[in-house]
Structures are given as C-alpha cells and as structure tokens.
Amino acid sequence: MPVALSIILPAYNEATRLPPYLATIRTFADTHHPDNYEIIVVDDGGDDHLSDVLAQRNPAWPQLSCLRHPQNRGKGAAVRSGVSAATGARILFADADGATPIGEAAKLLAALDDGAEVAIGSRLLPDPSVRRRRTCGRSFVGRTFAAVARRMLALSVHDTQCGFKMFRQEAARRLFALSSEDGYLFDVEILALARRLGYRLAEVPITWEDRPGSRLDPWRDPARMLAGLWRVRRRLNTLSFEYDGSALD
C-alpha cells in the first residue's frame, strides 16, 4: 500500500551503528507520519546478520523491512534496490551511521512541498542555525571532489556526496532506473541525470557530524572517484533524454 514517506537505509555491516539511528527514525516517523511510512533497510551483503539483529530488536514494527543482497554490490546498488521497493510519495535515503539527524528530513520535505522534485542535504552551504563537525582532512577532500564534479558534470550543487537526499516518487524511480553506478559515484550520476532531465532541485543546509567507522578512505577513494567521473561523463553523453539530449559541454 502506498505511503507518504519511504526511508531507505543502505547498510553494510552496520549491525552496531544502525539500531540506535533506527530508534530515532521510528520516533520521528511515528510522530510526523503515523502509520503512513515505511523504513527499508538494504543489507548490502554484510556478514553481521543485520536482518536477524533488526528482527530481534524491533519485533513489532510492521513499517520496517529488510532487503538483502547476497553479495556486497555497493552503496549505489543498495539505494537502487530500496528505491525499486519503495512505495512512498516521498523517498529519502540516509546513511546508516546516523551522521545526519533524521529530524533534518523535515527541511527536505518542505523543499519538495515548495516545488522541488529533488532535495539535497548540504554540509557546505552556510547557515548559522546548523551544526557541522567534520575532520579537516575529510572536509578538504570532500570540497575538492565536489568542485571537480561540479565542473566536469556541469552541476550547480555544492555538496554532491552528502548521504541525505529526498525525491518525489516519480523522480526517484526515473533517475534510479537510468543510473548504473553501484558505488559512491551514484550520487553525482543521479544529480547529473536530474539536471539533464530538467528536474527542479533544492540544496538545503543540514546538521551533520562525522561518525567513526566510515568506510570511505578520504585519501585513497577520491582518486578512484575522480577517475570514475570521466566514466560517468562519457556514459551520460551516450544517453538519449526526453527533455534534453544535448551532450555535456
């Protein structure tokens, strides 16, 4: 049955970090969307028996479901599986480590209500009302990668990689059906597709805090991601689009 809000949580060996975040998500969803939401955890081939842990901790939570990939396929593939299963009129994906408080979803919902079709949480847009705690190394690498991605893919978004994004259902289904990136580059691919398709996009400042245990190596992975940007760019230039079929400049 369709619901107002779907929350997708891609997870790989997150049996320790995810449950506390889920508790805050449950409080938020029960308060703002009682009996009209769904939580979809996508276990991306982990070996920590996450689905069993969730079943034991949340035996009476019908809005929670867990999908499982037999093998680790990457964050992009996990979010894509969640979007495919989601029924919500609004679809949010959030990092399982809880770096963004779930209450920040209200800001993205407001952006969609104001006419946006894609709302992106941003750790880079200035706003005195939000709190950010990020190591200097990760901040420098993240800003550098985002700047290169903006230039290569003609994006206007400041923070391409924030793992807190919300979509109207039609936009989410179309964008993820067109996407092919299984790893961390899926974020920039989705944003570039949204630009090419003419979707209205809003970037919203959010509270965010570095969490220990991140699997993104801030020194090794960006080099591979930068190389991958060329792959994304080339593929986008081979696709035909209903609204805008022009190649990237």
N, C-alpha and C positions, 0 to 999 in steps of 0.2 A: 504494500500500500504506500503511495507517495507520502512524503513527509515534508515539513517546512525546511529542515536543515539536516544535511548529512555531514558528518565529521569523519575524515579519513586520516588514519594514523599509520603511516608506513613504519615498520619496525623490523630490526634485525638484531637479535639477541638483546632485547630490551625488557626482559622479564623483571629486572630490578628497577629500572628508571620509569617504565611506563605506568605501573599501577598507581603511584601517587598522583601523577598527572591525570590519569583517568578519574580519580576521585574528584578532582576539581572540575573536570569536564562534566561529570554527572551532576554536580551541584548547579553549575551554570545552565546546562541544558534543561534540567528539571524545573529550574526557576523561570527561564525565559521561553522555553518551548515544551511545556509539559505534555508528554505522550505524543509529541509531534516532531520527533527527531530520531536519528539513528547514528550509532557510532560503529565504524567499520575499521577494525584493526587488520592490517595486512602483514602477516608474518612472512618476511621475505627469506624463507629457507633457513631460519636460525636453528640452533641445536639446544636451545634452553627451555624447550617445552612451553613456550609462551601461551599457547592456547589452553593448556591444562592449568597454568597459573591463573589465567583470567577466569576460567570456569570455576575454580575453587574460590577465588576472591569475590566474584560477582555472580553467585548462583541465581539470583533473582533480579536480573537486569535484562529484560527482553529486548531493549533497544541496542544492546551490544552484540556484535557478531565478530567472528574472526575468520578471515580467509588465510590460506597458507599456500605459498609457493614451495614445491618440493625441493627446489634449489634456489640459492641466492641469485637474484637477477638484477638487483639494483633498485635504488630509490624511485627512479622514474617508472620502472616497470611495476613497482608496488603501488604507486599512486594511480597509475593507469588501471590496474585491476580494481582498485577501490572505486574509481570514477565509473567504471563499467557496471559495478554492482549497485551504485548509489541511486536512490530514488528521490532525493531531496530537491526542492525548488532552488535551494542554495546549497552549494557544495564547497566545503572548506577542507584543505589539507593542512596538517600541522605536524611539526617534528615531535617525535615520541619522547624526546628528552624534556619537554616542557619549558624550553627556553623562552617561549612567548606565553604569558599568562592567557588562559582561554578567555578571560573577560575582554581581551582586545578584539575578539571576534565581533563584538557589538559595533566597533568602528567600521569594520569591513561590511557588515550588514547594512549600516547606514549609508555607506558609499554606493552599494547596489540599489538601495531604495531611492537614492538620488539620481539614478540613471546609469551608473556604470554597469558593465557586463562582467568585468574582471576587476577585483580589488586586491591590491598587493600590500602586504605589510612591509614597512620600510624601517631599517635600522639606521639609515643615512640621512633622511630628511630631518632638518632641525625642528625641534618642538620642545619648549621648556617644560611641558607637562608630562613628558615621558622619561623613563629611566633606561639607560643603556649601560651594561657592564660587559666590556669586550677587551680581550688582551690586545696589546699594541700590535703584536705580530699578525694576528688574525685580522685585525681591523685594516692594517696596511694592505695585506694580500687581498682581502675581500674588496676593498675600494679599487685597487688596481685592476683586478679581474673585471669588476663591473664596468669600469671606464672603458676597457678594451672591448668588452662585449657590446656596450652601447655603440661604440664607433663601428665595429665590424658588422653589426646586425641592424644598424640604424634605429636603435631603441631610445626612447625618452626616459625610461625608468632608471632611477638612481641605484636602487638595490635589487639586482636581478636574482640573487640567491637566497633571499630570506624564505625560510620554510614555513610561511604562513600566508596562504593565498586562498581567495574565495571567488567562486564563479556562479553565475546563473547557470542553471542546468543545461540549457541548450548550448551555451558557450563551452562549458566543460566537456560535454560529450563530443562536440565537433573538434575542439582543439586536441583532446587526447586521442581521438580516432586518427588524427593526422600525424601525431607525434610518433617518433621512432626511437628517441634516446632513452635508454634504460638507466643510465647513471645520473650523476649530478647535473649534467648539461641539459636535462629535460626542462629545467626552469627557463633557461634562455630560449630554448626551442619553442616552448609554449608562448612566451612573450613575443617572439618574432612572428609566430603564426598569428597571434592575436592582432598584431599591428597590420599584417598583410591582409587579414580578413576584415579589418575595419571595426573591430570591437572597441567599445568605449572602455577606457582603462583608468582606474584611480589608484594612486600610490598614497598610502596612509601611514603616517608616523606611528610606530608602536613601541611599547616597552619590550625589552629583550635583554637576556643575560646569558653569557657563556656558561655552558654546563660541562663539567668534567666528563671525560669519556667519549668526546667527539671522535668519529671515525674519519673525519676529513683532515688530512695532513696539510697544514697551511703552507708548507714549503714544497712538498712533492706533488700533491694533487693539482694545484693550479697550473703547473706546467703542462700536464696532460690535458687539463680542461682548455687551456689556451690553444693547444694543438687541435683539440676537438671542435673549437669554434669554426675552424675552416671547413670541417666536415658538415657542420650544421648549415653554414652559409651555402656550401655547394648544393646540399640537398634542397634547401628552400628555393634555390634558383631553378630547380628542375620540376617543381610542383606547379600545377595549374590551379588558380584560385577563382572562385566565382566573382569576388568583388575586385580583386587586384592581382593580376597575373604578372605584373612587372617584376623584373629582376632587381635584386638589391643593388644600389649604386656602388 
